[in-house]
Amino acid sequence: MYAWSRAGVKLGHYTGTQFRQGKRIRLSDLRRGDLVFFGGGTGDPTHVGLYLGNGIMIHAPKTGDVVKKTDFLDSTYYRPRYRGAVRPG
């Protein structure tokens, strides 16, 4: 939310709302700054990260944890839970 607000784009706080804001992006078309979403089964995604490039996202893994960089494309946890990406604005 903070990074996109600096670009003049207001995002909702809830992950499900963010998933419906902006243009849907194919995995092969990801660019730095795109939001990548994970989990939630058939409902709203439960986790979001900011794409940095080369399969890497920056995210807060859970409440109280530090912000981390994660290679989600090679992750046995995140890759199967990938739900899609959005380019806000």
Buried (B, 14 or more C-beta within 10 A) or exposed (E): BEEBEEEEBEBEEEBBEBBEBBEEBEEEEBEEBBBBBBBBEEEBBBBBBBBBEEBBBEBEBEEEEEEEEBEBBEBEEBEEBBBBBBBBE
